[in-house]
Amino acid sequence: MKSRVEGGVVDKNLNVYGTQNLKIAGIFQSVFGLLTLDLSICSGNVGSNTYSTALMVGEKASTIIAMEL
């Protein structure tokens, strides 16, 4: 999560730059009920366990969305 000038994709509230009302989360449920992990918002290589990083991004997304409701 970097600024748009530095090449980031989302802001600190996971809003996609250049759009309105569109958030990107790190974890989502697929059509087949499988857990899918997505780290596309990370601007560089993750230097730790990618599963843990994806869970952290998903947890942050759920907190942000819950606070906005």
CHARMM internal coordinates of N, CA and C (Angstrom, degrees):
IC EDIT
DIST 1 N 1 CA 1.4463
DIST 1 CA 1 C 1.5228
ANGL 1 N 1 CA 1 C 108.31
DIST 1 C 2 N 1.2990
ANGL 1 CA 1 C 2 N 114.97
DIHE 1 N 1 CA 1 C 2 N 94.59
DIST 2 N 2 CA 1.4569
ANGL 1 C 2 N 2 CA 121.36
DIHE 1 CA 1 C 2 N 2 CA 178.35
DIST 2 CA 2 C 1.5165
ANGL 2 N 2 CA 2 C 108.90
DIHE 1 C 2 N 2 CA 2 C -113.81
DIST 2 C 3 N 1.3221
ANGL 2 CA 2 C 3 N 115.20
DIHE 2 N 2 CA 2 C 3 N 171.46
DIST 3 N 3 CA 1.4534
ANGL 2 C 3 N 3 CA 118.81
DIHE 2 CA 2 C 3 N 3 CA 174.82
DIST 3 CA 3 C 1.5289
ANGL 3 N 3 CA 3 C 109.21
DIHE 2 C 3 N 3 CA 3 C -69.87
DIST 3 C 4 N 1.2951
ANGL 3 CA 3 C 4 N 115.92
DIHE 3 N 3 CA 3 C 4 N 161.16
DIST 4 N 4 CA 1.4693
ANGL 3 C 4 N 4 CA 120.20
DIHE 3 CA 3 C 4 N 4 CA -178.95
DIST 4 CA 4 C 1.5267
ANGL 4 N 4 CA 4 C 111.41
DIHE 3 C 4 N 4 CA 4 C -62.41
DIST 4 C 5 N 1.3358
ANGL 4 CA 4 C 5 N 116.46
DIHE 4 N 4 CA 4 C 5 N -35.85
DIST 5 N 5 CA 1.4580
ANGL 4 C 5 N 5 CA 122.06
DIHE 4 CA 4 C 5 N 5 CA -179.64
DIST 5 CA 5 C 1.5305
ANGL 5 N 5 CA 5 C 110.84
DIHE 4 C 5 N 5 CA 5 C -64.38
DIST 5 C 6 N 1.3405
ANGL 5 CA 5 C 6 N 116.92
DIHE 5 N 5 CA 5 C 6 N -34.48
DIST 6 N 6 CA 1.4638
ANGL 5 C 6 N 6 CA 121.42
DIHE 5 CA 5 C 6 N 6 CA -179.37
DIST 6 CA 6 C 1.5239
ANGL 6 N 6 CA 6 C 112.77
DIHE 5 C 6 N 6 CA 6 C -85.17
DIST 6 C 7 N 1.3322
ANGL 6 CA 6 C 7 N 117.74
DIHE 6 N 6 CA 6 C 7 N 4.16
DIST 7 N 7 CA 1.4578
ANGL 6 C 7 N 7 CA 121.01
DIHE 6 CA 6 C 7 N 7 CA 177.84
DIST 7 CA 7 C 1.5053
ANGL 7 N 7 CA 7 C 114.67
DIHE 6 C 7 N 7 CA 7 C 95.79
DIST 7 C 8 N 1.3363
ANGL 7 CA 7 C 8 N 117.70
DIHE 7 N 7 CA 7 C 8 N 14.39
DIST 8 N 8 CA 1.4554
ANGL 7 C 8 N 8 CA 121.02
DIHE 7 CA 7 C 8 N 8 CA 179.64
DIST 8 CA 8 C 1.5204
ANGL 8 N 8 CA 8 C 112.55
DIHE 7 C 8 N 8 CA 8 C -74.15
DIST 8 C 9 N 1.3237
ANGL 8 CA 8 C 9 N 115.92
DIHE 8 N 8 CA 8 C 9 N 163.10
DIST 9 N 9 CA 1.4613
ANGL 8 C 9 N 9 CA 122.59
DIHE 8 CA 8 C 9 N 9 CA -177.71
DIST 9 CA 9 C 1.5193
ANGL 9 N 9 CA 9 C 111.28
DIHE 8 C 9 N 9 CA 9 C -104.69
DIST 9 C 10 N 1.3385
ANGL 9 CA 9 C 10 N 116.47
DIHE 9 N 9 CA 9 C 10 N -35.62
DIST 10 N 10 CA 1.4676
ANGL 9 C 10 N 10 CA 121.27
DIHE 9 CA 9 C 10 N 10 CA -177.43
DIST 10 CA 10 C 1.5150
ANGL 10 N 10 CA 10 C 110.25
DIHE 9 C 10 N 10 CA 10 C -131.39
DIST 10 C 11 N 1.3434
ANGL 10 CA 10 C 11 N 115.49
DIHE 10 N 10 CA 10 C 11 N 160.10
DIST 11 N 11 CA 1.4550
ANGL 10 C 11 N 11 CA 120.23
DIHE 10 CA 10 C 11 N 11 CA 175.88
DIST 11 CA 11 C 1.5261
ANGL 11 N 11 CA 11 C 109.63
DIHE 10 C 11 N 11 CA 11 C -90.00
DIST 11 C 12 N 1.3394
ANGL 11 CA 11 C 12 N 116.97
DIHE 11 N 11 CA 11 C 12 N -171.97
DIST 12 N 12 CA 1.4661
ANGL 11 C 12 N 12 CA 120.55
DIHE 11 CA 11 C 12 N 12 CA -175.83
DIST 12 CA 12 C 1.5207
ANGL 12 N 12 CA 12 C 113.15
DIHE 11 C 12 N 12 CA 12 C -67.57
DIST 12 C 13 N 1.3322
ANGL 12 CA 12 C 13 N 118.13
DIHE 12 N 12 CA 12 C 13 N -16.18
DIST 13 N 13 CA 1.4639
ANGL 12 C 13 N 13 CA 121.77
DIHE 12 CA 12 C 13 N 13 CA 176.95
DIST 13 CA 13 C 1.5179
ANGL 13 N 13 CA 13 C 112.20
DIHE 12 C 13 N 13 CA 13 C -101.84
DIST 13 C 14 N 1.3323
ANGL 13 CA 13 C 14 N 116.26
DIHE 13 N 13 CA 13 C 14 N 16.93
DIST 14 N 14 CA 1.4631
ANGL 13 C 14 N 14 CA 124.58
DIHE 13 CA 13 C 14 N 14 CA 177.57
DIST 14 CA 14 C 1.5254
ANGL 14 N 14 CA 14 C 113.71
DIHE 13 C 14 N 14 CA 14 C 63.82
DIST 14 C 15 N 1.3307
ANGL 14 CA 14 C 15 N 117.91
DIHE 14 N 14 CA 14 C 15 N 21.93
DIST 15 N 15 CA 1.4660
ANGL 14 C 15 N 15 CA 122.20
DIHE 14 CA 14 C 15 N 15 CA 173.69
DIST 15 CA 15 C 1.5174
ANGL 15 N 15 CA 15 C 108.48
DIHE 14 C 15 N 15 CA 15 C -82.20
DIST 15 C 16 N 1.3157
ANGL 15 CA 15 C 16 N 117.13
DIHE 15 N 15 CA 15 C 16 N 132.78
DIST 16 N 16 CA 1.4596
ANGL 15 C 16 N 16 CA 121.42
DIHE 15 CA 15 C 16 N 16 CA -179.63
DIST 16 CA 16 C 1.5216
ANGL 16 N 16 CA 16 C 108.83
DIHE 15 C 16 N 16 CA 16 C -73.88
DIST 16 C 17 N 1.3183
ANGL 16 CA 16 C 17 N 116.04
DIHE 16 N 16 CA 16 C 17 N 130.72
DIST 17 N 17 CA 1.4628
ANGL 16 C 17 N 17 CA 120.53
DIHE 16 CA 16 C 17 N 17 CA 178.62
DIST 17 CA 17 C 1.5214
ANGL 17 N 17 CA 17 C 110.80
DIHE 16 C 17 N 17 CA 17 C -60.53
DIST 17 C 18 N 1.3349
ANGL 17 CA 17 C 18 N 116.85
DIHE 17 N 17 CA 17 C 18 N 138.24
DIST 18 N 18 CA 1.4592
ANGL 17 C 18 N 18 CA 121.76
DIHE 17 CA 17 C 18 N 18 CA 175.87
DIST 18 CA 18 C 1.5218
ANGL 18 N 18 CA 18 C 114.30
DIHE 17 C 18 N 18 CA 18 C 84.72
DIST 18 C 19 N 1.3330
ANGL 18 CA 18 C 19 N 118.34
DIHE 18 N 18 CA 18 C 19 N 4.92
DIST 19 N 19 CA 1.4658
ANGL 18 C 19 N 19 CA 121.49
DIHE 18 CA 18 C 19 N 19 CA 179.02
DIST 19 CA 19 C 1.5218
ANGL 19 N 19 CA 19 C 109.67
DIHE 18 C 19 N 19 CA 19 C -129.80
DIST 19 C 20 N 1.3081
ANGL 19 CA 19 C 20 N 115.78
DIHE 19 N 19 CA 19 C 20 N 170.50
DIST 20 N 20 CA 1.4603
ANGL 19 C 20 N 20 CA 121.09
DIHE 19 CA 19 C 20 N 20 CA 174.67
DIST 20 CA 20 C 1.5195
ANGL 20 N 20 CA 20 C 108.64
DIHE 19 C 20 N 20 CA 20 C -121.69
DIST 20 C 21 N 1.3247
ANGL 20 CA 20 C 21 N 115.81
DIHE 20 N 20 CA 20 C 21 N 137.60
DIST 21 N 21 CA 1.4704
ANGL 20 C 21 N 21 CA 122.67
DIHE 20 CA 20 C 21 N 21 CA 176.25
DIST 21 CA 21 C 1.5215
ANGL 21 N 21 CA 21 C 113.60
DIHE 20 C 21 N 21 CA 21 C 58.00
DIST 21 C 22 N 1.3205
ANGL 21 CA 21 C 22 N 118.07
DIHE 21 N 21 CA 21 C 22 N 35.31
DIST 22 N 22 CA 1.4557
ANGL 21 C 22 N 22 CA 121.39
DIHE 21 CA 21 C 22 N 22 CA 176.14
DIST 22 CA 22 C 1.5204
ANGL 22 N 22 CA 22 C 108.59
DIHE 21 C 22 N 22 CA 22 C -126.51
DIST 22 C 23 N 1.3222
ANGL 22 CA 22 C 23 N 115.77
DIHE 22 N 22 CA 22 C 23 N 120.23
DIST 23 N 23 CA 1.4568
ANGL 22 C 23 N 23 CA 121.94
DIHE 22 CA 22 C 23 N 23 CA 178.88
DIST 23 CA 23 C 1.5203
ANGL 23 N 23 CA 23 C 108.94
DIHE 22 C 23 N 23 CA 23 C -115.26
DIST 23 C 24 N 1.3149
ANGL 23 CA 23 C 24 N 115.40
DIHE 23 N 23 CA 23 C 24 N 152.52
DIST 24 N 24 CA 1.4582
ANGL 23 C 24 N 24 CA 121.53
DIHE 23 CA 23 C 24 N 24 CA 174.79
DIST 24 CA 24 C 1.5221
ANGL 24 N 24 CA 24 C 107.35
DIHE 23 C 24 N 24 CA 24 C -115.61
DIST 24 C 25 N 1.3073
ANGL 24 CA 24 C 25 N 116.47
DIHE 24 N 24 CA 24 C 25 N 127.95
DIST 25 N 25 CA 1.4604
ANGL 24 C 25 N 25 CA 121.00
DIHE 24 CA 24 C 25 N 25 CA 178.07
DIST 25 CA 25 C 1.5210
ANGL 25 N 25 CA 25 C 109.47
DIHE 24 C 25 N 25 CA 25 C -111.40
DIST 25 C 26 N 1.3026
ANGL 25 CA 25 C 26 N 116.10
DIHE 25 N 25 CA 25 C 26 N 161.69
DIST 26 N 26 CA 1.4538
ANGL 25 C 26 N 26 CA 121.03
DIHE 25 CA 25 C 26 N 26 CA -177.84
DIST 26 CA 26 C 1.5200
ANGL 26 N 26 CA 26 C 113.85
DIHE 25 C 26 N 26 CA 26 C -84.97
DIST 26 C 27 N 1.3164
ANGL 26 CA 26 C 27 N 117.47
DIHE 26 N 26 CA 26 C 27 N -19.29
DIST 27 N 27 CA 1.4580
ANGL 26 C 27 N 27 CA 120.53
DIHE 26 CA 26 C 27 N 27 CA -177.32
DIST 27 CA 27 C 1.5184
ANGL 27 N 27 CA 27 C 108.49
DIHE 26 C 27 N 27 CA 27 C -135.18
DIST 27 C 28 N 1.3008
ANGL 27 CA 27 C 28 N 117.55
DIHE 27 N 27 CA 27 C 28 N 137.78
DIST 28 N 28 CA 1.4579
ANGL 27 C 28 N 28 CA 120.16
DIHE 27 CA 27 C 28 N 28 CA 174.11
DIST 28 CA 28 C 1.5161
ANGL 28 N 28 CA 28 C 109.36
DIHE 27 C 28 N 28 CA 28 C -147.74
DIST 28 C 29 N 1.3095
ANGL 28 CA 28 C 29 N 115.54
DIHE 28 N 28 CA 28 C 29 N 158.94
DIST 29 N 29 CA 1.4580
ANGL 28 C 29 N 29 CA 121.75
DIHE 28 CA 28 C 29 N 29 CA -178.83
DIST 29 CA 29 C 1.5227
ANGL 29 N 29 CA 29 C 108.98
DIHE 28 C 29 N 29 CA 29 C -88.91
DIST 29 C 30 N 1.2977
ANGL 29 CA 29 C 30 N 117.74
DIHE 29 N 29 CA 29 C 30 N 129.61
DIST 30 N 30 CA 1.4552
ANGL 29 C 30 N 30 CA 120.55
DIHE 29 CA 29 C 30 N 30 CA 179.62
DIST 30 CA 30 C 1.5210
ANGL 30 N 30 CA 30 C 110.78
DIHE 29 C 30 N 30 CA 30 C -84.00
DIST 30 C 31 N 1.3033
ANGL 30 CA 30 C 31 N 117.10
DIHE 30 N 30 CA 30 C 31 N 172.58
DIST 31 N 31 CA 1.4602
ANGL 30 C 31 N 31 CA 122.13
DIHE 30 CA 30 C 31 N 31 CA -177.32
DIST 31 CA 31 C 1.5249
ANGL 31 N 31 CA 31 C 111.75
DIHE 30 C 31 N 31 CA 31 C -63.39
DIST 31 C 32 N 1.3163
ANGL 31 CA 31 C 32 N 117.24
DIHE 31 N 31 CA 31 C 32 N -28.86
DIST 32 N 32 CA 1.4506
ANGL 31 C 32 N 32 CA 121.18
DIHE 31 CA 31 C 32 N 32 CA -176.95
DIST 32 CA 32 C 1.5236
ANGL 32 N 32 CA 32 C 112.40
DIHE 31 C 32 N 32 CA 32 C -91.36
DIST 32 C 33 N 1.3380
ANGL 32 CA 32 C 33 N 117.35
DIHE 32 N 32 CA 32 C 33 N 8.68
DIST 33 N 33 CA 1.4532
ANGL 32 C 33 N 33 CA 120.59
DIHE 32 CA 32 C 33 N 33 CA 179.15
DIST 33 CA 33 C 1.5184
ANGL 33 N 33 CA 33 C 113.98
DIHE 32 C 33 N 33 CA 33 C 82.01
DIST 33 C 34 N 1.3213
ANGL 33 CA 33 C 34 N 117.32
DIHE 33 N 33 CA 33 C 34 N 8.25
DIST 34 N 34 CA 1.4552
ANGL 33 C 34 N 34 CA 120.73
DIHE 33 CA 33 C 34 N 34 CA 179.25
DIST 34 CA 34 C 1.5175
ANGL 34 N 34 CA 34 C 109.83
DIHE 33 C 34 N 34 CA 34 C -90.26
DIST 34 C 35 N 1.3063
ANGL 34 CA 34 C 35 N 116.77
DIHE 34 N 34 CA 34 C 35 N 146.91
DIST 35 N 35 CA 1.4513
ANGL 34 C 35 N 35 CA 121.59
DIHE 34 CA 34 C 35 N 35 CA 177.77
DIST 35 CA 35 C 1.5222
ANGL 35 N 35 CA 35 C 108.96
DIHE 34 C 35 N 35 CA 35 C -80.30
DIST 35 C 36 N 1.3069
ANGL 35 CA 35 C 36 N 116.56
DIHE 35 N 35 CA 35 C 36 N 125.79
DIST 36 N 36 CA 1.4652
ANGL 35 C 36 N 36 CA 121.52
DIHE 35 CA 35 C 36 N 36 CA -179.07
DIST 36 CA 36 C 1.5199
ANGL 36 N 36 CA 36 C 108.92
DIHE 35 C 36 N 36 CA 36 C -114.22
DIST 36 C 37 N 1.3111
ANGL 36 CA 36 C 37 N 117.17
DIHE 36 N 36 CA 36 C 37 N 132.71
DIST 37 N 37 CA 1.4579
ANGL 36 C 37 N 37 CA 122.04
DIHE 36 CA 36 C 37 N 37 CA -179.89
DIST 37 CA 37 C 1.5152
ANGL 37 N 37 CA 37 C 109.83
DIHE 36 C 37 N 37 CA 37 C -105.69
DIST 37 C 38 N 1.3215
ANGL 37 CA 37 C 38 N 116.12
DIHE 37 N 37 CA 37 C 38 N 140.04
DIST 38 N 38 CA 1.4527
ANGL 37 C 38 N 38 CA 120.86
DIHE 37 CA 37 C 38 N 38 CA -178.08
DIST 38 CA 38 C 1.5194
ANGL 38 N 38 CA 38 C 108.78
DIHE 37 C 38 N 38 CA 38 C -138.37
DIST 38 C 39 N 1.3125
ANGL 38 CA 38 C 39 N 117.23
DIHE 38 N 38 CA 38 C 39 N 120.65
DIST 39 N 39 CA 1.4631
ANGL 38 C 39 N 39 CA 121.44
DIHE 38 CA 38 C 39 N 39 CA 178.12
DIST 39 CA 39 C 1.5233
ANGL 39 N 39 CA 39 C 111.36
DIHE 38 C 39 N 39 CA 39 C -114.90
DIST 39 C 40 N 1.3157
ANGL 39 CA 39 C 40 N 116.73
DIHE 39 N 39 CA 39 C 40 N 29.91
DIST 40 N 40 CA 1.4597
ANGL 39 C 40 N 40 CA 119.67
DIHE 39 CA 39 C 40 N 40 CA -177.30
DIST 40 CA 40 C 1.5232
ANGL 40 N 40 CA 40 C 112.64
DIHE 39 C 40 N 40 CA 40 C -67.60
DIST 40 C 41 N 1.3337
ANGL 40 CA 40 C 41 N 118.87
DIHE 40 N 40 CA 40 C 41 N -16.54
DIST 41 N 41 CA 1.4606
ANGL 40 C 41 N 41 CA 119.38
DIHE 40 CA 40 C 41 N 41 CA 178.38
DIST 41 CA 41 C 1.5181
ANGL 41 N 41 CA 41 C 112.36
DIHE 40 C 41 N 41 CA 41 C -79.79
DIST 41 C 42 N 1.3215
ANGL 41 CA 41 C 42 N 117.20
DIHE 41 N 41 CA 41 C 42 N -13.91
DIST 42 N 42 CA 1.4643
ANGL 41 C 42 N 42 CA 120.17
DIHE 41 CA 41 C 42 N 42 CA 177.86
DIST 42 CA 42 C 1.5223
ANGL 42 N 42 CA 42 C 108.87
DIHE 41 C 42 N 42 CA 42 C -71.76
DIST 42 C 43 N 1.3041
ANGL 42 CA 42 C 43 N 115.50
DIHE 42 N 42 CA 42 C 43 N 128.76
DIST 43 N 43 CA 1.4637
ANGL 42 C 43 N 43 CA 119.60
DIHE 42 CA 42 C 43 N 43 CA -173.91
DIST 43 CA 43 C 1.5286
ANGL 43 N 43 CA 43 C 113.12
DIHE 42 C 43 N 43 CA 43 C -82.42
DIST 43 C 44 N 1.3039
ANGL 43 CA 43 C 44 N 117.77
DIHE 43 N 43 CA 43 C 44 N -10.08
DIST 44 N 44 CA 1.4638
ANGL 43 C 44 N 44 CA 120.26
DIHE 43 CA 43 C 44 N 44 CA 179.61
DIST 44 CA 44 C 1.5106
ANGL 44 N 44 CA 44 C 110.08
DIHE 43 C 44 N 44 CA 44 C -145.13
DIST 44 C 45 N 1.3058
ANGL 44 CA 44 C 45 N 115.67
DIHE 44 N 44 CA 44 C 45 N -171.26
DIST 45 N 45 CA 1.4525
ANGL 44 C 45 N 45 CA 119.95
DIHE 44 CA 44 C 45 N 45 CA 177.71
DIST 45 CA 45 C 1.5185
ANGL 45 N 45 CA 45 C 110.30
DIHE 44 C 45 N 45 CA 45 C -70.73
DIST 45 C 46 N 1.3181
ANGL 45 CA 45 C 46 N 115.79
DIHE 45 N 45 CA 45 C 46 N 139.14
DIST 46 N 46 CA 1.4618
ANGL 45 C 46 N 46 CA 120.89
DIHE 45 CA 45 C 46 N 46 CA 178.26
DIST 46 CA 46 C 1.5180
ANGL 46 N 46 CA 46 C 107.66
DIHE 45 C 46 N 46 CA 46 C -81.80
DIST 46 C 47 N 1.3331
ANGL 46 CA 46 C 47 N 116.62
DIHE 46 N 46 CA 46 C 47 N 126.87
DIST 47 N 47 CA 1.4518
ANGL 46 C 47 N 47 CA 121.12
DIHE 46 CA 46 C 47 N 47 CA -176.34
DIST 47 CA 47 C 1.5159
ANGL 47 N 47 CA 47 C 113.53
DIHE 46 C 47 N 47 CA 47 C -92.60
DIST 47 C 48 N 1.3213
ANGL 47 CA 47 C 48 N 117.59
DIHE 47 N 47 CA 47 C 48 N 14.76
DIST 48 N 48 CA 1.4603
ANGL 47 C 48 N 48 CA 121.21
DIHE 47 CA 47 C 48 N 48 CA 179.23
DIST 48 CA 48 C 1.5253
ANGL 48 N 48 CA 48 C 108.55
DIHE 47 C 48 N 48 CA 48 C -137.18
DIST 48 C 49 N 1.3084
ANGL 48 CA 48 C 49 N 116.19
DIHE 48 N 48 CA 48 C 49 N -168.30
DIST 49 N 49 CA 1.4557
ANGL 48 C 49 N 49 CA 121.79
DIHE 48 CA 48 C 49 N 49 CA 178.40
DIST 49 CA 49 C 1.5304
ANGL 49 N 49 CA 49 C 109.44
DIHE 48 C 49 N 49 CA 49 C -61.65
DIST 49 C 50 N 1.3256
ANGL 49 CA 49 C 50 N 118.44
DIHE 49 N 49 CA 49 C 50 N 120.10
DIST 50 N 50 CA 1.4681
ANGL 49 C 50 N 50 CA 120.96
DIHE 49 CA 49 C 50 N 50 CA -175.61
DIST 50 CA 50 C 1.5240
ANGL 50 N 50 CA 50 C 112.23
DIHE 49 C 50 N 50 CA 50 C -67.29
DIST 50 C 51 N 1.3208
ANGL 50 CA 50 C 51 N 118.05
DIHE 50 N 50 CA 50 C 51 N -32.27
DIST 51 N 51 CA 1.4607
ANGL 50 C 51 N 51 CA 120.88
DIHE 50 CA 50 C 51 N 51 CA 178.20
DIST 51 CA 51 C 1.5311
ANGL 51 N 51 CA 51 C 110.03
DIHE 50 C 51 N 51 CA 51 C -63.22
DIST 51 C 52 N 1.3225
ANGL 51 CA 51 C 52 N 116.75
DIHE 51 N 51 CA 51 C 52 N -46.01
DIST 52 N 52 CA 1.4644
ANGL 51 C 52 N 52 CA 120.76
DIHE 51 CA 51 C 52 N 52 CA 179.26
DIST 52 CA 52 C 1.5230
ANGL 52 N 52 CA 52 C 111.08
DIHE 51 C 52 N 52 CA 52 C -63.24
DIST 52 C 53 N 1.3135
ANGL 52 CA 52 C 53 N 116.78
DIHE 52 N 52 CA 52 C 53 N -39.63
DIST 53 N 53 CA 1.4588
ANGL 52 C 53 N 53 CA 120.99
DIHE 52 CA 52 C 53 N 53 CA 179.10
DIST 53 CA 53 C 1.5204
ANGL 53 N 53 CA 53 C 110.68
DIHE 52 C 53 N 53 CA 53 C -64.58
DIST 53 C 54 N 1.3269
ANGL 53 CA 53 C 54 N 117.07
DIHE 53 N 53 CA 53 C 54 N -43.19
DIST 54 N 54 CA 1.4647
ANGL 53 C 54 N 54 CA 120.92
DIHE 53 CA 53 C 54 N 54 CA 178.60
DIST 54 CA 54 C 1.5271
ANGL 54 N 54 CA 54 C 111.00
DIHE 53 C 54 N 54 CA 54 C -63.93
DIST 54 C 55 N 1.3234
ANGL 54 CA 54 C 55 N 117.42
DIHE 54 N 54 CA 54 C 55 N -39.90
DIST 55 N 55 CA 1.4684
ANGL 54 C 55 N 55 CA 120.59
DIHE 54 CA 54 C 55 N 55 CA 176.92
DIST 55 CA 55 C 1.5293
ANGL 55 N 55 CA 55 C 110.88
DIHE 54 C 55 N 55 CA 55 C -62.76
DIST 55 C 56 N 1.3220
ANGL 55 CA 55 C 56 N 116.97
DIHE 55 N 55 CA 55 C 56 N -40.21
DIST 56 N 56 CA 1.4554
ANGL 55 C 56 N 56 CA 121.03
DIHE 55 CA 55 C 56 N 56 CA 179.20
DIST 56 CA 56 C 1.5263
ANGL 56 N 56 CA 56 C 111.25
DIHE 55 C 56 N 56 CA 56 C -63.81
DIST 56 C 57 N 1.3259
ANGL 56 CA 56 C 57 N 116.86
DIHE 56 N 56 CA 56 C 57 N -43.71
DIST 57 N 57 CA 1.4644
ANGL 56 C 57 N 57 CA 120.63
DIHE 56 CA 56 C 57 N 57 CA 178.15
DIST 57 CA 57 C 1.5245
ANGL 57 N 57 CA 57 C 110.42
DIHE 56 C 57 N 57 CA 57 C -64.06
DIST 57 C 58 N 1.3252
ANGL 57 CA 57 C 58 N 117.41
DIHE 57 N 57 CA 57 C 58 N -41.68
DIST 58 N 58 CA 1.4614
ANGL 57 C 58 N 58 CA 121.17
DIHE 57 CA 57 C 58 N 58 CA 177.31
DIST 58 CA 58 C 1.5196
ANGL 58 N 58 CA 58 C 112.27
DIHE 57 C 58 N 58 CA 58 C -63.12
DIST 58 C 59 N 1.3342
ANGL 58 CA 58 C 59 N 117.14
DIHE 58 N 58 CA 58 C 59 N -40.24
DIST 59 N 59 CA 1.4666
ANGL 58 C 59 N 59 CA 121.44
DIHE 58 CA 58 C 59 N 59 CA 177.66
DIST 59 CA 59 C 1.5193
ANGL 59 N 59 CA 59 C 110.56
DIHE 58 C 59 N 59 CA 59 C -64.56
DIST 59 C 60 N 1.3276
ANGL 59 CA 59 C 60 N 116.89
DIHE 59 N 59 CA 59 C 60 N -42.17
DIST 60 N 60 CA 1.4649
ANGL 59 C 60 N 60 CA 120.62
DIHE 59 CA 59 C 60 N 60 CA 177.82
DIST 60 CA 60 C 1.5262
ANGL 60 N 60 CA 60 C 110.36
DIHE 59 C 60 N 60 CA 60 C -62.93
DIST 60 C 61 N 1.3310
ANGL 60 CA 60 C 61 N 116.81
DIHE 60 N 60 CA 60 C 61 N -41.59
DIST 61 N 61 CA 1.4602
ANGL 60 C 61 N 61 CA 120.99
DIHE 60 CA 60 C 61 N 61 CA 179.45
DIST 61 CA 61 C 1.5271
ANGL 61 N 61 CA 61 C 110.76
DIHE 60 C 61 N 61 CA 61 C -62.20
DIST 61 C 62 N 1.3300
ANGL 61 CA 61 C 62 N 117.24
DIHE 61 N 61 CA 61 C 62 N -43.20
DIST 62 N 62 CA 1.4685
ANGL 61 C 62 N 62 CA 119.46
DIHE 61 CA 61 C 62 N 62 CA -179.33
DIST 62 CA 62 C 1.5164
ANGL 62 N 62 CA 62 C 111.01
DIHE 61 C 62 N 62 CA 62 C -65.91
DIST 62 C 63 N 1.3122
ANGL 62 CA 62 C 63 N 117.82
DIHE 62 N 62 CA 62 C 63 N -36.14
DIST 63 N 63 CA 1.4755
ANGL 62 C 63 N 63 CA 121.38
DIHE 62 CA 62 C 63 N 63 CA 177.39
DIST 63 CA 63 C 1.5179
ANGL 63 N 63 CA 63 C 110.50
DIHE 62 C 63 N 63 CA 63 C -66.42
DIST 63 C 64 N 1.3205
ANGL 63 CA 63 C 64 N 117.23
DIHE 63 N 63 CA 63 C 64 N -45.58
DIST 64 N 64 CA 1.4716
ANGL 63 C 64 N 64 CA 121.53
DIHE 63 CA 63 C 64 N 64 CA -180.00
DIST 64 CA 64 C 1.5239
ANGL 64 N 64 CA 64 C 110.88
DIHE 63 C 64 N 64 CA 64 C -61.25
DIST 64 C 65 N 1.3291
ANGL 64 CA 64 C 65 N 116.38
DIHE 64 N 64 CA 64 C 65 N -46.97
DIST 65 N 65 CA 1.4687
ANGL 64 C 65 N 65 CA 120.69
DIHE 64 CA 64 C 65 N 65 CA -178.34
DIST 65 CA 65 C 1.5245
ANGL 65 N 65 CA 65 C 110.49
DIHE 64 C 65 N 65 CA 65 C -64.68
DIST 65 C 66 N 1.3254
ANGL 65 CA 65 C 66 N 117.78
DIHE 65 N 65 CA 65 C 66 N -41.10
DIST 66 N 66 CA 1.4715
ANGL 65 C 66 N 66 CA 121.43
DIHE 65 CA 65 C 66 N 66 CA 178.87
DIST 66 CA 66 C 1.5282
ANGL 66 N 66 CA 66 C 111.14
DIHE 65 C 66 N 66 CA 66 C -63.35
DIST 66 C 67 N 1.3099
ANGL 66 CA 66 C 67 N 117.98
DIHE 66 N 66 CA 66 C 67 N -37.54
DIST 67 N 67 CA 1.4684
ANGL 66 C 67 N 67 CA 121.44
DIHE 66 CA 66 C 67 N 67 CA -179.68
DIST 67 CA 67 C 1.5316
ANGL 67 N 67 CA 67 C 111.51
DIHE 66 C 67 N 67 CA 67 C -71.63
DIST 67 C 68 N 1.3211
ANGL 67 CA 67 C 68 N 117.53
DIHE 67 N 67 CA 67 C 68 N -27.05
DIST 68 N 68 CA 1.4738
ANGL 67 C 68 N 68 CA 121.20
DIHE 67 CA 67 C 68 N 68 CA -179.29
DIST 68 CA 68 C 1.5162
ANGL 68 N 68 CA 68 C 112.80
DIHE 67 C 68 N 68 CA 68 C -82.99
DIST 68 C 69 N 1.3249
ANGL 68 CA 68 C 69 N 118.62
DIHE 68 N 68 CA 68 C 69 N -14.83
DIST 69 N 69 CA 1.4745
ANGL 68 C 69 N 69 CA 120.69
DIHE 68 CA 68 C 69 N 69 CA -179.26
DIST 69 CA 69 C 1.4989
ANGL 69 N 69 CA 69 C 112.11
DIHE 68 C 69 N 69 CA 69 C -77.15
END
COOR INIT
IC SEED 1 N 1 CA 1 C
IC BUILD
